[in-house]
Structures are given as structure tokens and as C-alpha cells.
Amino acid sequence: MMNSVLDYIGQAVLKSPDKQAVQDGEVSYTYQELQKRALQLARMIKDKEAAAKKPILIYLPKSSDSIAAFLGTLYSGNFYTPTDVKFPFEKVNTIITCLQPRLIVSCHSVAEKLISNGIPEEQFIYMDDITEDSAVADPEVLTERIIDCDLAYVLFTSGSTGVPKGVGITHRSIIDFADWAKETFSISSEERIANQTPLYFDMSVLDIYLTFSAGASLYIVPESTFSFPIEILEYIKHNKISFICWVPTVFKSIANGDLLPKVDCSCLKHIFFAGEVMPNKVLNYFRRNLPDAQYADLFGPTEITDICTYYVVNREFADNDPLPIGHPCRNIDAFILSSEDELIEEEGRIGELCIRGTCLAMGYYNNPEMTRKVFVQNPLNRLFEEKIYRTGDLVHYNQYGEFEYDGRKDFQIKHLGYRIELGEIETAVLALPGIHNGCVLYDDGKKEIVLFYHGEK
């Protein structure tokens, strides 16, 4: 019985200490090196802050050290929140205001952006201060107090009021998810998993913890690679990548350029997609060119430990057919409720997708009012407390008993793989000097976010 995701690292170190765990193109760590660096950070955290089960902000460029920082935070008995060093300070500050982190793990080259804006320097711990000889914490002492319902991370997603919402996920939720994915898709320790999405985006959870669950190798693809589709394929070929789970936008750029015949990517054995709707026209292009790969459509919001339903592509589709989002993952109950909270079981009738299970987030961090709106009592059960999450996603059953996606109940949109609240953009725009009023709409035909505003030049 695993109590924390750190057990994955301990098992990998015992079994394959010199196996590559993670690399970012510049820095590579074996499992033994990754654990050591994480334990060195944990020692620094414990020396500076004795408390446990507290939030720690990770403010680092996307890198192997980011992964070490996540693990070091967990070894210290705390939980982590990643953010992006390219975010404007105002966005980072809204996260800091909600999270109230006890410490910020960063590096000297990027921390100045926050310090110059008033974040106290004594709150920082720097990864680049760790040396080969830095003291290492004892993993057995650190992990004996961690239990599986402790928070592992809080990821911030968009909010309808313009204030990001922090979604808190436990160790148990991640373990259930990662082990399900490993077993369902037959992921071995020989896999090379390429991460595309930002580490503050929930799709990265699959990349990271599936890697550790299987004792595989994680490749953090340089962000600049995705500006040039041909370079993406060259990266896959050069590094012999076998597993990808990327947003369909990346696949579209490759298909639009008809690039697959130009680069041998037969090393790809698992081609998954999530974050937005995958057009069957694009999927069919990949299936024609890489017919031996396994394809799967993964679906779920941040509040559900990344994925709640999945569809392994097992039949042919016309280019204009809808692609199912499939069936619930293991140990997840997914069902459809009508606007009157009646259970929908018949084919074709649209309702709201609702989820229950250990996959559920603990709620929104420091936001009980918003938590109560969507993490609610199951209306089908009046006998005891049973929380469900109302996703806001509209779905129906098709003729095969699979879920098909029909859109959103609210004004949240999916654009380039990201869930975006139009209200968050409006709030930011209206806060600018000289802007008197404004409205943000989404042009679904052109896939563009459109701003109308009234103000000074």
C-alpha cells in the first residue's frame, strides 16, 4: 500500500538507481541523482521552515530542477504549486495572495522579478545554492508522517471572477490515476515520455507521475521546439520518444504541413491527446501515417486529477464524425444529470457530466464559497454525505454507450488546449488605465478571443 507518490521514487532508486529519470535538453538526472537533489532541497526547507502540510510556491523555469523541486517539497511534508516565470507579476501575485506560501523555491536568475515587486527575499530558497556536498535529509524520517490524503499539489486554474482558483489534489488521487494509466495502457519502464504542456497545467501530471509509476524516463521538450512542427518530429526521432499526450493544436500543425512522411517517428507507440477536441480529420492523418501506434482521447478537468474519461480509438471514423470521450477511468463514477438533477441513461439526451470518486480534488484552496458551488452533495443520494463534482461539461451517450462531448454550460472556453474564463480576461482589461468598459467574446468559427472595449486611445 502506497502512502505517497514518493514511494515511486524510492522503488525506482532501489530497482534502477542509474536509470535516467528526467532530462530537459541541458540537465539530466538519474533516479538516484533526482532523489538526492530532492532530499537536499527538503533539508533546506526543513532547516528554514519546520512546519508541514503548508504550501510552497515553485517559481522556476520549466526544467529538470522543477521536477526535483516538486519532489523536494513533498519530501519536506508540504505541497507544491508551480507557476510560470513568464507570467506578469500581477498574475503571480494573485496566486501568492490566495496561496500564502510559506516559502518560494526559485533560482537567483528569476527571483529578482518577484523581489523587486515587494516579495520578501527571506521567503526564498534557491535551487542553484544546492551543491554536491549539500546536506541530505533522511527520506524514511520525512515520509513516515505523510499519509495518502495529504495534499500533493495545488494547481491554479482560471476563475469566472478573474481570480484564479487553486485546485488541491492528494497523493491518493495521483496514485490511483498514475497506476490506472500504467496498467490500462501497458506502460513499461522502457517508455520515453515527452512532456509538452507547462508544468502548471494539469496535463503535465500524467507525464510526471506516469513516468515515476512505471520507472520510465521523462523528457521535458524545450518550449522553442513547438514553434517549428518539423523540429517536434526531429526531437521525437532523435530521443526515441515512445509516449506523448499533447494538446490537439500540436497535432494539427504537423498534419497541416503533411510532415509525418518526412521524419521517421515509428518509435511512437502511444499517441494520446487531451485539453481540447481532436478533429477526426487530424486523427485520421496520424492513423494513416503511424498505423501501429495506440491512440487515446483523454478527457477531464483540473478538479478531477487530470482525467475522468478515456477512449481508446478502436474503430474507423469519417473526417466529420465526432470523437467520443469514452468511458470512466477505473474507480471513477461518471454520470449525466439533467437540469432537474435526474439521472440520464438514454442515448442522445444531453446533460451535465458529474463525477465522484477518490479522483476528486479536495476543493478550491482558500475558497470555500466556490468549492460549495461545484463540489456538492450527490442529488441521487439523500442517505449519507457523498460529494460529486459538477464539471459544467455537457455530454450525451452515443449508440455504443460512450460519452460524447457537447460543449460547456457556462462561459468557460477551451482555446489552444487551455480552459479560459472570458470573465478573467475582462477583469484584467477593465483594470487597465484608460479602459472604461469592455466585453470579451469567443469566435468559435475563427477560434479567436475577441475584445470589445470603450476607452481612451
C-alpha positions in Angstrom: 0.0 0.0 0.0 1.5 3.3 -1.1 1.1 6.3 1.2 2.6 8.9 -1.1 3.9 9.4 -4.7 7.4 9.5 -3.2 7.2 5.7 -2.9 7.5 5.6 -6.7 10.9 7.3 -6.4 12.1 5.0 -3.6 11.1 2.0 -5.6 12.9 3.3 -8.7 16.1 4.1 -6.8 16.2 0.6 -5.4 15.5 -1.1 -8.7 17.3 1.2 -11.2 19.3 3.9 -9.5 21.3 4.8 -12.6 18.4 4.9 -15.0 17.6 8.3 -16.4 14.6 9.8 -14.7 14.3 13.2 -16.3 16.1 15.4 -18.7 15.4 18.8 -20.2 18.0 19.0 -23.0 20.5 20.6 -20.7 20.3 18.8 -17.4 19.7 15.1 -16.9 19.1 13.3 -13.6 19.2 9.6 -12.9 16.6 8.4 -10.3 19.4 8.3 -7.6 20.5 11.9 -8.6 16.9 13.1 -8.7 16.2 11.7 -5.2 19.4 13.2 -3.8 18.7 16.7 -5.2 15.1 16.5 -3.9 16.3 15.4 -0.4 18.9 18.2 -0.4 16.1 20.7 -1.1 13.9 19.0 1.6 16.7 19.5 4.1 16.9 23.2 3.2 13.2 23.6 3.6 13.1 21.8 7.0 16.0 23.9 8.2 14.2 27.1 7.3 10.6 26.1 8.0 9.8 23.4 10.5 6.0 23.3 9.7 4.5 20.7 7.5 1.4 20.5 5.2 2.0 24.0 4.1 2.0 25.5 0.5 5.4 26.1 -1.2 5.4 28.0 -4.5 7.7 26.7 -7.2 9.0 29.7 -9.3 11.4 28.1 -11.7 11.9 27.9 -15.5 10.5 24.6 -16.8 13.3 22.2 -16.3 14.6 19.0 -14.6 15.1 21.1 -11.5 11.4 21.9 -11.4 10.7 18.2 -11.0 13.3 18.0 -8.3 11.7 20.9 -6.5 8.2 19.2 -6.6 9.7 16.1 -5.0 11.8 18.1 -2.5 8.7 19.9 -1.4 6.8 16.6 -0.9 9.7 15.1 1.0 9.6 18.0 3.4 6.0 17.1 4.1 4.5 20.1 2.3 2.7 20.6 -1.0 3.7 22.5 -4.1 2.2 25.0 -6.5 4.0 25.5 -9.8 3.8 28.8 -11.7 5.4 30.3 -14.8 8.3 32.7 -14.6 7.0 34.3 -17.8 3.7 35.3 -16.1 3.3 39.0 -15.4 3.9 39.8 -11.7 0.2 40.7 -11.3 -0.8 37.1 -12.2 1.8 35.5 -9.9 0.8 37.9 -7.1 -2.9 36.8 -7.3 -1.7 33.2 -6.8 0.6 34.3 -3.9 -2.3 36.2 -2.3 -4.6 33.2 -2.3 -1.9 30.6 -1.5 0.1 32.5 1.1 3.1 30.2 0.6 5.5 29.6 3.5 8.4 29.5 1.1 9.2 30.1 -2.6 11.6 27.8 -4.4 13.4 29.6 -7.2 16.8 30.4 -8.7 18.7 33.6 -8.5 18.3 34.5 -12.2 14.5 34.8 -12.0 13.7 35.5 -8.3 14.5 39.2 -8.7 11.3 39.7 -10.7 9.3 38.9 -7.5 11.7 40.5 -5.0 11.7 43.8 -6.9 7.9 43.8 -6.6 7.9 43.5 -2.9 8.0 39.8 -2.2 10.4 39.4 0.8 13.7 37.9 -0.1 13.9 35.9 3.1 11.0 33.8 1.8 13.1 32.3 -1.0 15.1 29.1 -1.3 17.4 28.8 -4.3 17.9 25.6 -6.2 21.2 26.9 -7.6 22.5 27.1 -4.0 22.4 23.3 -3.8 25.9 21.8 -4.3 27.1 18.2 -4.5 28.1 18.4 -0.8 24.8 19.9 0.4 23.2 18.1 3.4 20.7 15.4 2.5 17.5 14.7 4.6 16.6 11.2 5.6 13.8 10.0 3.4 12.5 7.4 5.8 12.1 10.0 8.6 10.5 12.5 6.3 7.9 10.2 4.7 6.7 8.3 7.8 4.3 11.2 8.6 2.9 11.5 5.1 -0.5 9.9 4.5 -2.3 9.4 1.2 -5.0 12.0 1.9 -2.4 14.8 2.3 -2.3 17.4 -0.4 0.5 16.8 -3.0 -0.1 19.9 -5.1 -2.4 22.9 -5.7 -2.7 24.0 -9.4 -4.3 27.3 -10.2 -6.9 27.4 -13.0 -9.0 30.3 -14.3 -11.8 31.8 -12.3 -15.0 33.4 -13.5 -14.4 36.5 -11.3 -10.9 37.0 -12.7 -9.3 35.4 -9.7 -7.5 32.1 -10.3 -8.8 29.1 -8.4 -6.4 26.7 -6.6 -7.3 23.1 -7.1 -5.9 20.8 -4.3 -5.1 17.2 -5.2 -4.0 14.5 -2.8 -1.3 11.8 -3.0 -4.0 9.1 -3.2 -5.7 10.8 -6.2 -2.4 10.9 -8.1 -1.5 7.3 -7.2 -4.9 5.9 -8.4 -4.6 7.9 -11.6 -1.0 7.0 -12.4 -1.4 3.3 -11.7 -4.6 3.2 -13.7 -2.8 4.7 -16.7 0.2 2.5 -16.4 -1.9 -0.7 -16.3 -4.5 0.3 -18.8 -2.1 1.4 -21.5 0.6 -1.2 -20.7 3.3 1.4 -19.9 6.7 -0.1 -19.2 9.9 1.1 -17.6 11.4 1.4 -21.1 9.0 4.2 -22.1 10.4 7.6 -23.0 7.6 10.1 -22.2 7.8 13.6 -23.8 6.2 16.4 -21.8 4.8 19.3 -23.9 2.4 21.1 -21.6 3.5 23.7 -19.0 4.1 22.2 -15.5 1.4 24.4 -14.0 -1.1 22.8 -16.4 -2.8 19.6 -15.2 -1.9 17.5 -18.3 1.7 17.5 -17.0 0.5 15.4 -14.0 0.1 12.4 -16.3 3.6 12.9 -17.9 5.3 13.2 -14.5 3.6 10.6 -12.4 3.1 8.0 -15.1 6.8 8.2 -15.6 7.5 7.6 -12.0 4.8 4.9 -11.6 6.4 2.9 -14.4 10.0 3.8 -13.5 10.3 5.2 -17.1 12.1 8.3 -18.4 10.7 11.8 -18.7 11.8 14.2 -21.5 10.9 17.8 -21.0 10.7 19.2 -24.5 12.2 22.7 -24.9 9.4 25.1 -25.4 11.0 26.7 -28.5 10.7 23.3 -30.3 6.9 23.7 -30.6 7.3 26.9 -32.7 8.5 24.7 -35.6 6.5 21.5 -36.2 9.3 19.8 -38.1 11.5 20.2 -35.0 8.9 18.5 -32.9 9.2 15.4 -35.1 13.0 15.6 -35.2 13.0 15.7 -31.4 10.8 12.6 -31.2 13.1 10.7 -33.6 16.4 11.8 -32.0 15.2 10.9 -28.5 13.3 7.8 -29.5 10.2 9.0 -27.8 7.5 6.3 -27.3 4.7 8.1 -25.4 3.1 11.6 -26.0 0.0 13.1 -24.6 -0.3 16.5 -26.2 -3.0 19.1 -27.0 -4.6 18.6 -30.5 -3.2 22.0 -31.6 0.3 20.4 -31.8 -1.1 17.5 -33.9 -2.9 20.0 -36.2 0.3 21.9 -37.0 2.0 18.6 -38.0 -0.9 17.4 -40.1 -1.4 20.8 -41.8 2.2 20.6 -43.0 2.0 16.9 -44.0 5.2 16.4 -42.1 4.9 12.8 -40.9 6.3 11.3 -44.2 9.4 13.5 -43.9 10.6 12.2 -40.4 10.6 8.6 -39.2 8.6 8.7 -35.9 7.9 4.9 -35.8 9.3 5.0 -32.3 5.9 6.4 -31.1 3.9 3.6 -29.6 1.3 5.7 -27.6 -0.2 8.8 -29.1 -2.7 10.4 -26.7 -4.4 13.8 -26.7 -6.3 15.9 -24.3 -7.2 19.5 -23.4 -9.4 20.3 -26.4 -11.4 18.5 -29.1 -9.4 16.4 -31.5 -10.7 16.7 -35.1 -11.1 13.2 -36.7 -9.5 14.7 -39.9 -6.3 15.2 -37.9 -6.5 11.9 -36.1 -7.1 10.0 -39.3 -3.9 11.6 -40.8 -1.9 10.3 -37.9 -3.5 6.9 -38.0 -2.7 6.6 -41.8 0.9 7.5 -41.2 1.5 5.7 -37.9 -0.9 2.8 -38.1 0.8 0.7 -35.4 0.5 3.2 -32.6 -2.1 3.2 -29.8 -4.4 6.2 -29.9 -6.5 7.5 -27.0 -8.7 10.5 -26.3 -8.3 11.6 -22.6 -10.9 13.9 -21.0 -11.2 15.7 -17.7 -10.9 19.0 -15.8 -8.2 20.0 -13.3 -10.6 19.2 -10.5 -10.5 15.5 -11.4 -6.8 14.8 -11.2 -6.5 15.5 -14.9 -8.6 12.7 -16.5 -12.0 11.2 -15.7 -13.0 9.5 -19.0 -11.0 8.0 -21.9 -11.5 6.4 -25.3 -9.0 4.1 -26.9 -9.6 4.6 -30.6 -10.7 1.1 -31.8 -12.8 1.8 -34.9 -12.8 3.9 -38.1 -14.2 7.4 -38.2 -15.1 9.7 -41.1 -13.3 13.1 -41.0 -16.5 14.8 -39.9 -17.5 12.3 -37.3 -17.4 13.3 -33.6 -14.8 11.5 -31.5 -16.1 10.0 -28.2 -14.6 10.9 -24.8 -15.4 7.3 -23.9 -15.9 5.6 -20.6 -14.9 6.4 -16.9 -11.4 5.6 -15.8 -11.0 2.9 -13.1 -12.5 3.8 -9.7 -14.4 6.7 -11.1 -18.2 7.0 -11.4 -19.1 9.3 -14.2 -22.8 10.0 -14.9 -25.1 12.5 -16.6 -27.6 14.7 -14.7 -30.4 16.7 -16.3 -31.1 20.3 -15.3 -33.6 18.9 -12.9 -30.9 16.6 -11.3 -32.4 13.5 -12.9 -30.1 10.7 -14.0 -29.9 10.5 -17.8 -29.3 7.0 -19.1 -30.8 7.0 -22.6 -28.9 7.6 -25.8 -28.7 11.1 -27.3 -30.1 13.1 -24.4 -27.7 15.9 -23.3 -27.0 16.7 -19.7 -24.1 17.7 -17.3 -21.2 15.3 -16.7 -20.8 14.7 -13.0 -18.0 12.8 -11.2 -17.5 11.0 -7.9 -14.5 9.1 -6.5 -11.1 9.4 -5.0 -10.1 11.4 -8.1 -11.9 14.5 -6.8 -9.9 17.5 -5.7 -10.2 18.5 -2.1 -11.9 21.7 -3.3 -10.6 25.1 -4.2 -7.8 26.3 -1.9 -8.8 29.1 0.4 -12.1 29.5 -1.5 -14.9 27.6 0.4 -17.7 29.6 -1.4 -16.6 28.5 -4.8 -16.0 25.0 -3.6 -19.5 24.6 -2.4 -20.9 25.6 -5.8 -19.4 22.7 -7.7 -18.3 20.1 -5.1 -21.8 19.2 -4.0 -23.9 16.5 -2.4 -24.9 13.8 -4.9 -28.6 14.6 -5.6 -29.1 10.9 -6.3 -28.2 10.0 -2.7 -30.1 11.5 0.2 -28.9 9.0 2.8 -25.3 10.0 3.6 -22.8 12.5 2.6 -21.3 11.8 -0.9 -19.6 14.6 -2.8 -19.6 14.9 -6.5 -18.1 17.4 -8.9 -20.3 19.1 -11.4 -18.0 19.6 -14.3 -20.1 22.1 -16.3 -19.4 20.0 -19.4 -22.4 18.9 -21.5 -22.3 15.3 -22.8 -24.6 12.6 -24.1 -24.4 8.8 -24.6 -23.9 7.6 -28.2 -25.1 4.3 -29.6 -22.1 2.5 -28.1 -22.8 3.7 -24.6 -19.8 6.1 -24.8 -19.8 9.7 -23.7 -19.7 12.3 -26.4 -18.9 16.0 -25.7 -21.4 18.7 -26.5 -19.8 21.9 -25.0 -19.8 24.0 -21.8 -22.7 25.1 -19.6 -21.0 28.4 -18.8 -18.8 31.0 -20.4 -15.6 29.0 -19.9 -14.0 28.1 -23.2 -11.3 25.8 -24.4 -8.7 27.5 -26.6 -5.3 26.0 -27.7 -5.8 23.3 -25.0 -6.4 25.7 -22.1 -9.6 26.3 -20.2 -10.0 30.0 -20.2 -12.7 32.1 -18.4 -13.7 35.1 -20.5 -14.5 36.9 -17.3 -10.9 36.7 -16.2 -9.8 38.5 -19.3 -12.5 41.1 -18.9 -11.5 41.7 -15.3 -7.8 42.2 -16.3 -8.7 44.5 -19.2 -11.0 46.7 -17.1 -8.2 47.1 -14.6 -6.1 48.9 -17.2 -5.8 52.7 -17.1 -8.0 54.4 -19.7 -10.4 51.5 -20.2 -13.9 52.4 -19.3 -15.9 49.3 -20.3 -15.3 46.1 -22.2 -16.6 42.7 -23.3 -14.8 39.6 -24.3 -16.4 37.1 -26.7 -15.2 33.9 -28.3 -15.5 33.5 -32.1 -15.9 29.7 -32.4 -15.6 29.8 -36.2 -12.3 31.5 -36.3 -11.1 30.1 -32.9 -10.3 33.7 -31.7 -10.9 35.5 -28.5 -12.3 38.9 -29.3 -12.2 42.0 -27.1 -14.5 45.0 -27.5 -13.7 47.9 -25.3 -14.6 51.6 -24.7 -11.8 53.8 -23.6 -9.1 56.3 -24.4 -6.6 55.8 -27.2 
